[in-house]
Amino acid sequence: MGIAPAVAVYPSVIRADQLWAQGTTGRGVAVAVLDSGVAANPDLGDRVIASVNFADSRVTADPGGHGTHIAGTIAGNGAASAGEFVGVAPQADIVDVRVLDSMGGGRLSSVVRGIEWVLAHRAAYHIRAINLSFGAPAHGSYHTDPMSAAVEVAWRQGLVVVAASGNAGPSRDTVLTPGIDPYAITVGATDDRGTKIASDDVLAWFSSWGTPDGNAKPDVVAPGRRIISLRVEGSALDRLFPDRVVVAHTGATYFRLSGTSMSTAVISGAVALLLQSQPALTPDQVKSLLMQTTQPYGDPTAVPQPDPLASGSGLVDVFAASQYTPPQPVAPQTSLRVVTAPLASEGGQTTRVLTRLHARPADAFARSAFSLLYGTPMIWTDPTAGGIAWDQLTWDSVVWDSVAWDNFSWDSIAWDSVVWDSVAWDSVAWDSVAWDSVAWDSIAWDASARD
């Protein structure tokens, strides 16, 4: 067993501890953890308020150990370690939605069913966010991706969806689905090097970035290397990597993992803090706040420097986000990106510029929303695209293939007027998708020789 550092520093790196000092700890906000399960643990107490299983038969609460580690990173309160190892939102609630087996494998259909269940029960359990610390290879555009469509349905019904970028870096265009979707908050990983200061942090070498669509992903980064959180004794990960066990000063044992799975959980905890402090925030506003208030990290003079797009908008500063005036809701078809230097500089201070990148909904989402949008004015991006007189077409006469979806002006839709509970999952056209396996994104769970 390893020897633990004095304290888990990742909440301090994103300045969550400054919100704790003001009494903001995630209380009253529930995060749904779609993973391998969540086992009972003193650090979670009675805050695992619901549990459901869409994977294989569950012999134990979390046979893999991954889901419990994620839950602890989000909401562990440090009870067993006397405060050494505390999650980001230590009084948030956890909803356990098991969609992966003991080795972290699963089917897209199980993930979609899990998201559907969360939507159906979000009011009963006060669920405000979904944590997706897994992914599947992105074989093409998010337009035709089924998990992207499921994410967008959840997003439009008021749930913040936080997804891992993946661990196939440093190569570009390696982000996993559903992290490729422009709606989701996609998270890359940094290495905090065990210190609370950000100036010595670096982008984790394994952190994925870039998508087949050319969209800027990830959106933000957070600590994701050597993250210490809850251990499930005897679980698959516990058996595979016994050297990752760490011991608190109290004698309680915890577990160390690396990957964008872990940084995703850090951001889900940050979302819980932000929603407690400002409960009326929409998912679009949450994403915008987190992206506009990031903090610089690392040594700007170090050589070589990673591609700036690999860090998204930067390292999250949840305290700054909580102090920022909420932006007006942005259209759901808009992908946010914060551009920093060398665009502008005033008095030596870099000016952040928020840009909006047009991105239409995924095909399945668009089809499911068709009946809700029917009758609204039809506005086309290009009235003469492909030699077609689009202005002469009506809702009844349009053949809704990919060309029509691409040419429709999604910016013209008054999304706030749509009653999203009317979107029936049974009506979602999932196309003839191949239900490939999804998996934990953790890169050998810290087994690399580089660690």
C-alpha positions in Angstrom: 0.0 0.0 0.0 1.2 3.5 -0.8 1.6 6.4 1.5 -0.9 9.2 1.1 0.0 12.9 0.7 -1.1 15.2 3.4 -4.3 16.2 1.7 -6.2 15.8 -1.6 -5.4 19.1 -3.4 -7.8 19.0 -6.4 -10.6 20.9 -4.7 -8.2 23.6 -3.8 -6.8 23.8 -7.3 -10.2 24.7 -8.7 -10.8 26.9 -5.6 -13.8 24.8 -4.3 -12.5 25.2 -0.8 -13.2 29.0 -1.0 -16.8 28.2 -1.6 -16.9 25.8 1.3 -15.8 28.6 3.5 -18.9 30.5 2.5 -21.2 27.5 3.2 -21.5 26.3 -0.3 -20.9 22.5 -0.3 -23.4 21.2 -2.9 -26.2 20.6 -0.4 -29.5 19.9 -2.0 -28.1 19.2 -5.5 -28.0 15.6 -6.8 -25.6 14.3 -9.4 -26.5 11.2 -11.3 -23.4 9.0 -11.7 -23.7 6.7 -14.7 -21.0 4.1 -14.2 -20.3 0.7 -12.6 -22.3 1.4 -9.5 -21.7 3.2 -6.2 -20.9 1.2 -3.0 -21.8 2.3 0.5 -19.0 4.3 2.1 -18.7 6.5 5.3 -17.6 9.4 3.1 -20.9 9.3 1.3 -23.1 8.5 4.3 -26.8 8.4 3.5 -26.3 10.7 0.4 -26.6 7.9 -2.2 -30.3 8.6 -2.4 -31.3 6.2 -5.3 -29.8 3.3 -7.1 -30.9 1.6 -10.4 -29.2 -1.0 -12.6 -29.2 -1.2 -16.4 -26.1 -3.4 -16.7 -25.6 -7.1 -15.9 -26.9 -8.6 -12.7 -25.5 -6.8 -9.7 -24.0 -9.1 -7.1 -22.4 -6.2 -5.2 -23.1 -2.5 -5.3 -20.0 -1.6 -7.4 -18.1 -4.7 -8.6 -15.8 -2.5 -10.7 -14.8 0.2 -8.1 -14.8 3.0 -10.7 -18.2 4.4 -10.0 -17.6 4.7 -6.3 -14.3 6.5 -6.9 -16.1 8.9 -9.2 -18.9 9.5 -6.6 -16.2 10.2 -3.9 -14.4 12.7 -6.1 -17.7 14.5 -6.7 -19.2 14.3 -3.2 -17.0 12.5 -0.6 -16.9 14.4 2.7 -13.7 12.9 4.2 -15.4 11.3 7.2 -13.1 8.2 7.2 -9.9 10.2 6.7 -10.7 13.1 9.1 -10.8 15.5 6.2 -7.6 14.4 4.3 -9.5 13.2 1.2 -12.5 15.3 0.5 -14.5 15.6 -2.8 -15.4 18.8 -4.5 -19.0 19.1 -3.3 -18.9 17.2 0.1 -22.6 17.6 0.8 -24.1 16.9 -2.6 -26.3 13.9 -3.2 -25.4 11.0 -5.5 -27.9 9.0 -7.7 -26.3 5.7 -8.7 -27.3 4.7 -12.2 -25.4 1.5 -13.1 -24.8 1.1 -16.9 -21.4 -0.6 -17.0 -20.2 -4.0 -15.9 -17.5 -4.9 -13.4 -14.7 -4.2 -16.0 -16.2 -0.9 -17.2 -17.8 -2.2 -20.4 -21.3 -1.5 -21.5 -23.7 -0.9 -24.3 -24.9 2.4 -25.7 -28.4 1.2 -25.3 -27.8 0.9 -21.5 -26.4 4.4 -21.4 -29.5 5.7 -23.2 -31.8 3.9 -20.9 -29.9 5.3 -17.9 -30.2 8.8 -19.2 -33.9 8.2 -19.9 -34.4 7.0 -16.3 -32.6 10.1 -14.9 -34.9 12.4 -16.9 -38.0 10.5 -15.6 -36.9 10.8 -12.0 -35.0 14.1 -12.0 -37.7 16.0 -10.0 -38.1 13.3 -7.4 -34.4 13.3 -6.5 -33.5 16.9 -7.4 -31.1 15.7 -10.0 -29.4 18.6 -11.7 -26.4 17.0 -13.4 -25.2 13.8 -15.1 -21.6 12.5 -14.8 -20.4 10.4 -17.8 -16.9 9.2 -17.0 -16.7 6.9 -20.0 -17.0 7.0 -23.7 -16.9 5.2 -27.0 -14.8 5.8 -30.1 -16.3 8.6 -32.2 -16.6 7.2 -35.7 -18.0 10.3 -37.2 -19.9 13.5 -36.6 -22.0 14.1 -33.5 -24.9 14.7 -35.9 -25.4 11.0 -36.4 -24.2 9.9 -32.9 -26.9 8.3 -30.7 -25.3 9.2 -27.3 -24.9 12.8 -28.5 -28.7 12.9 -29.2 -29.4 11.5 -25.8 -27.2 14.1 -24.2 -29.0 16.9 -26.1 -32.4 15.7 -25.0 -31.2 15.7 -21.4 -29.6 19.1 -21.8 -32.8 20.7 -23.2 -34.7 19.3 -20.2 -32.5 21.2 -17.8 -29.7 18.7 -16.9 -26.1 19.7 -17.0 -24.2 16.8 -18.7 -20.5 16.5 -18.0 -18.5 14.1 -20.2 -14.9 12.9 -20.3 -12.8 13.8 -23.3 -10.9 10.5 -23.2 -7.3 9.4 -22.8 -6.0 9.0 -26.3 -3.9 12.1 -26.2 -1.7 13.9 -27.0 -2.9 13.2 -30.6 -5.7 15.5 -31.8 -9.2 14.5 -32.9 -9.3 11.8 -30.2 -12.3 12.9 -28.1 -14.7 10.2 -27.2 -18.5 10.3 -27.7 -20.6 11.7 -26.1 -17.8 14.3 -25.3 -17.9 15.2 -29.0 -21.3 16.8 -28.6 -21.2 20.6 -28.5 -23.8 20.8 -25.8 -22.0 18.7 -23.2 -19.3 20.1 -20.9 -16.4 18.1 -22.1 -13.5 17.8 -19.7 -9.8 17.3 -20.3 -7.2 16.5 -17.6 -4.3 18.3 -16.0 -1.7 17.1 -13.6 -1.7 19.2 -10.4 1.6 17.6 -9.3 0.3 17.3 -5.8 0.3 21.1 -5.1 -2.5 23.6 -4.6 -1.0 26.2 -6.9 -1.8 26.2 -10.6 1.5 27.6 -11.8 3.2 24.3 -11.7 0.4 22.3 -13.3 0.7 20.8 -16.8 -1.7 19.3 -19.3 -1.9 15.6 -18.7 -0.1 13.8 -21.5 -3.0 11.4 -22.1 -5.8 14.0 -22.3 -7.7 13.8 -25.6 -8.7 16.8 -27.7 -10.3 17.6 -31.0 -13.3 16.0 -32.8 -14.2 14.6 -36.2 -16.3 17.7 -36.7 -13.4 20.1 -36.0 -15.2 21.5 -33.0 -13.1 22.9 -30.1 -13.1 20.2 -27.5 -12.5 19.8 -24.5 -14.4 22.8 -23.1 -12.4 23.0 -19.9 -9.7 21.1 -18.0 -9.4 20.0 -14.4 -7.1 17.9 -12.2 -7.2 14.3 -13.4 -3.8 12.6 -12.5 -3.3 10.6 -9.4 -6.7 11.6 -7.9 -7.3 10.0 -4.5 -10.9 9.0 -3.8 -13.0 6.2 -2.4 -11.9 2.6 -2.5 -14.1 -0.5 -3.0 -12.2 -3.3 -1.3 -12.2 -6.5 -3.5 -13.5 -4.7 -6.6 -12.0 -5.3 -10.0 -9.8 -2.3 -9.9 -8.7 -3.1 -6.3 -7.6 -6.5 -7.4 -5.9 -5.3 -10.6 -3.9 -2.5 -9.0 -3.2 -3.1 -5.4 -0.3 -0.6 -5.5 -2.9 2.2 -6.0 -4.2 1.8 -2.5 -3.3 4.8 -0.3 -3.6 5.0 3.5 -5.0 8.0 5.4 -3.5 9.1 8.7 -6.6 7.6 10.3 -5.8 4.2 8.8 -8.7 4.3 6.4 -7.8 3.2 2.8 -8.5 5.1 -0.4 -7.6 4.6 -4.0 -5.6 6.5 -6.6 -6.7 6.7 -10.3 -5.7 8.8 -13.3 -7.7 9.8 -16.3 -10.2 12.3 -17.7 -12.8 10.1 -15.9 -11.4 11.7 -12.7 -11.3 15.3 -14.1 -14.9 14.9 -15.3 -16.0 14.1 -11.7 -14.1 17.1 -10.5 -16.2 19.3 -12.8 -19.4 17.6 -11.8 -18.7 18.5 -8.2 -18.0 22.1 -9.4 -21.4 22.1 -11.1 -23.1 21.0 -7.9 -21.4 23.9 -6.0 -22.4 26.4 -8.7 -26.0 25.2 -8.8 -26.3 25.4 -5.0 -25.1 29.0 -5.1 -27.3 29.9 -8.1 -30.1 27.4 -8.3 -31.9 29.1 -11.3 -29.0 28.6 -13.7 -29.7 26.8 -16.9 -27.3 24.3 -18.3 -26.2 26.8 -21.0 -25.5 29.4 -18.3 -23.5 26.9 -16.1 -21.3 26.0 -19.1 -20.8 29.6 -20.0 -19.9 30.6 -16.5 -17.3 27.8 -16.1 -15.8 28.6 -19.5 -15.6 32.4 -19.0 -14.0 32.3 -15.6 -11.1 29.8 -16.0 -7.7 30.4 -14.5 -4.3 30.2 -16.2 -2.1 27.3 -15.3 1.4 26.1 -16.0 4.6 27.8 -17.0 3.9 29.9 -20.2 7.7 29.9 -21.0 8.0 26.1 -20.9 9.0 24.3 -24.1 7.3 22.6 -25.7 3.8 24.0 -25.1 0.8 21.8 -25.8 -1.6 22.9 -28.5 -3.8 25.7 -26.9 -6.9 23.9 -28.1 -6.1 20.9 -25.9 -6.9 22.9 -22.8 -10.2 24.3 -24.0 -11.0 27.5 -22.2 -8.5 26.6 -19.4 -8.5 25.3 -15.8 -11.8 25.7 -14.0 -12.1 28.2 -11.2 -15.4 27.5 -9.6 -15.1 30.2 -7.0 -14.7 32.8 -9.8 -17.6 31.3 -11.6 -19.8 31.6 -8.6 -19.0 35.3 -8.3 -19.6 36.1 -12.0 -22.9 37.6 -13.2 -24.9 34.8 -14.9 -24.9 35.3 -18.7 -28.1 35.4 -20.6 -29.2 31.9 -21.8 -27.5 31.0 -25.0 -29.1 29.1 -27.8 -28.6 25.3 -27.4 -27.2 25.0 -30.9 -24.3 27.2 -29.9 -21.0 25.8 -28.8 -19.1 28.2 -26.5 -15.4 28.8 -26.7 -13.4 31.3 -24.7 -10.4 32.7 -26.6 -7.5 34.3 -24.7 -4.2 35.9 -25.7 -3.0 37.1 -28.0 -6.3 38.5 -29.2 -6.4 41.4 -26.8 -4.5 42.7 -23.8 -5.2 45.7 -21.6 -2.8 46.8 -19.0 -1.0 43.5 -19.1 -4.1 41.6 -18.4 -5.3 39.2 -21.0 -8.9 39.8 -22.2 -11.1 36.8 -22.6 -13.4 36.8 -25.6 -16.4 34.6 -25.7 -17.2 33.3 -29.2 -20.1 31.2 -30.4 -19.6 28.4 -32.8 -22.7 27.3 -34.7 -23.6 23.7 -34.2 -26.9 22.3 -35.1 -28.6 19.5 -33.0 -27.9 15.8 -33.7 -30.2 14.2 -36.3 -32.0 12.1 -33.8 -32.7 15.0 -31.5 -33.9 17.1 -34.5 -36.3 14.4 -35.5 -37.6 14.0 -32.0 -38.2 17.7 -31.8 -39.8 18.0 -35.2 -43.4 17.7 -34.0 -42.7 20.4 -31.3 -41.2 22.8 -33.9 -43.9 22.2 -36.5 -45.6 25.5 -37.4 -42.8 27.8 -36.4 -41.4 30.0 -39.2 -39.1 28.2 -41.5 -35.8 30.1 -41.9 -33.0 28.7 -44.0 -29.3 29.4 -43.7 -28.9 29.5 -47.5 -32.2 30.1 -49.4 -30.6 28.7 -52.6 -28.4 25.9 -51.3 -27.9 23.1 -53.8 -30.0 25.0 -56.4 -33.2 24.4 -54.3 -35.7 27.2 -53.7 -35.9 26.5 -49.9 -38.2 29.5 -49.3 -40.8 27.8 -51.4 -40.9 24.7 -49.2 -43.3 24.1 -46.3 -43.0 21.9 -43.2 -45.1 19.2 -45.0 -43.0 19.3 -48.2 -39.5 19.2 -46.8 -37.7 15.9 -47.1 -35.8 15.9 -43.8 -32.6 14.4 -44.8 -29.2 15.6 -43.6 -29.1 18.4 -46.2 -32.3 19.9 -44.9 -31.2 19.6 -41.2 -27.9 21.3 -42.1 -29.6 24.1 -44.0 -32.3 24.8 -41.4 -31.5 27.9 -39.3 -31.5 26.6 -35.8 -30.8 30.0 -34.5 -34.3 31.1 -35.5 -36.0 28.7 -33.0 -37.5 30.1 -29.8 -36.2 27.2 -27.7 -37.5 28.6 -24.5 -41.1 28.2 -25.7 -40.7 24.4 -26.3 -42.2 22.1 -23.7 -39.4 19.6 -23.5 -41.3 17.1 -21.4 -43.2 16.5 -24.6 -40.2 14.9 -26.3 -41.0 11.2 -26.1 -38.1 8.9 -26.1 -40.1 6.4 -28.1 -40.3 8.9 -30.9 -36.6 9.5 -31.1 -35.3 8.2 -34.4 -32.1 6.5 -33.4 -31.4 5.4 -37.1 -29.6 2.1 -37.8 -26.8 2.6 -35.3 -24.3 0.0 -34.3 -24.6 -0.3 -30.6 -20.8 -0.5 -30.0 -19.4 -0.9 -26.5 -18.6 2.0 -24.2 -15.9 1.8 -21.6 -14.2 3.6 -18.8 -11.8 6.1 -20.3 -9.1 5.7 -17.6 -5.7 4.9 -19.2 -4.7 1.7 -17.6 -5.9 3.3 -14.4 -2.6 4.9 -13.6 -0.6 1.8 -14.5 1.6 3.6 -17.0 5.3 3.7 -16.3 5.1 7.4 -16.7 3.3 7.5 -13.4 
